[in-house]
Amino acid sequence: MKKIATLALALGLTASTAFAGGYTAPVVEAEPIVTEGASSSNASLLVPLLLLVGIAVVASGD
């Protein structure tokens, strides 16, 4: 009986060390996306220009 208990204890101790630390998922680093060239339209100039055109159309309608 002591041999079985000793064997069970030895197997229990060795089995628990096999899973020490757990699983960690691999980290995948994303590469930055590089866009070539600049946009031809500039929204900071386009919006006021459209507003001025709209005001001119409304003013000319009267």
Secondary structure, 3 states (H helix, E strand, C coil): CHHHHHHHHHHHHHHHHHCCCCCCCCCCCCCCCCCCCCCCCCHHHHHHHHHHHHHHHHHHHC
